[in-house]
Structures are given as structure tokens and as C-alpha cells.
Amino acid sequence: MNNWHNEYMAEYHRKDLLDDSERIHLMHTATRSPVYHPSWLTRTMHGFAVWMISTGKELHERYELPNAHCHQKRSTSYAR
């Protein structure tokens, strides 16, 4: 029974060492990878896209939503 416990603990420590070595390898790979720096054109196009989206939302709120909630019909006709 004592040998089984020793083998179990040896296997546990072996897996722990393999996990540590994999974690160290991933950290080393992550530190060597280049950092992404967007170019001037990419930053400008992103800012333009954000501006277009916000302007589109403002226009939608200004022109389409009030018409969607207007349920009153005119009582008189102007086509006489």
C-alpha cells in the first residue's frame, strides 16, 4: 500500500512539473511576440467608423423614432 502512495505522488509531481514547464513556455512565447501597433490609417479609419455609427444612431433617434410613435390621424383633409 505504501508503494502505491509513492507512485501516485510521483505521478502527481510529474504532472505538476509538466504544467509548470508548459506555463513557462507560454509566458516565454508571449513575451517574444510582437506587440500590435495600428498604423495611422487604421486609427483614422477606426475613428471615422465610430463617428459614422454615432451619427447614424443620432439620426435614427431624431427622424425615425418620433414617426414610429405618431398614431394620430388628421381629422381634416387638405385636398379639397
C-alpha positions in Angstrom: 0.0 0.0 0.0 2.9 2.4 0.7 4.3 1.8 -2.8 1.0 2.8 -4.4 1.0 6.1 -2.5 4.6 6.8 -3.5 3.8 6.1 -7.2 0.7 8.3 -7.0 2.6 11.2 -5.6 5.4 10.7 -8.1 2.8 10.9 -10.9 1.2 13.9 -9.3 4.6 15.8 -9.1 5.4 14.8 -12.7 2.2 16.3 -14.0 2.8 19.4 -11.8 6.3 19.8 -13.4 4.9 19.4 -16.9 2.2 22.0 -16.2 4.8 24.4 -14.9 7.1 23.9 -17.9 4.2 24.5 -20.3 3.2 27.7 -18.4 6.8 28.9 -18.6 7.0 28.1 -22.3 3.7 30.0 -23.0 5.0 33.0 -20.9 8.2 33.0 -22.9 6.4 32.8 -26.2 4.0 35.6 -25.2 6.9 37.9 -24.2 8.7 37.3 -27.5 5.7 38.0 -29.7 5.5 41.4 -31.3 3.0 44.0 -30.0 0.4 45.2 -32.4 0.6 48.9 -33.2 -2.1 50.1 -35.6 -0.9 52.4 -38.3 -2.1 56.0 -38.8 -4.6 54.9 -41.5 -6.0 52.2 -39.3 -6.5 54.5 -36.4 -8.1 57.1 -38.6 -10.5 54.7 -40.3 -11.5 53.3 -36.9 -12.3 56.8 -35.6 -14.2 57.5 -38.8 -16.3 54.3 -38.3 -17.0 55.2 -34.7 -18.2 58.7 -35.8 -20.4 57.2 -38.5 -22.0 54.8 -36.1 -22.7 57.5 -33.5 -24.1 59.9 -36.2 -26.3 57.1 -37.6 -27.7 56.5 -34.1 -28.4 60.2 -33.6 -30.1 60.5 -37.0 -32.2 57.4 -36.2 -33.3 58.9 -32.9 -34.0 62.2 -34.5 -36.0 61.2 -37.6 -37.3 57.6 -37.3 -38.4 57.1 -33.7 -40.8 60.1 -33.5 -42.6 58.9 -36.7 -42.9 55.4 -35.3 -44.8 56.7 -32.2 -47.1 59.0 -34.1 -50.5 57.3 -34.2 -52.8 60.4 -34.5 -54.6 60.8 -37.8 -55.6 64.1 -39.2 -59.2 64.9 -38.8 -59.4 67.2 -41.8 -58.2 66.7 -45.3 -56.2 69.4 -47.0 -57.0 68.1 -50.5 -60.3 70.0 -51.1 
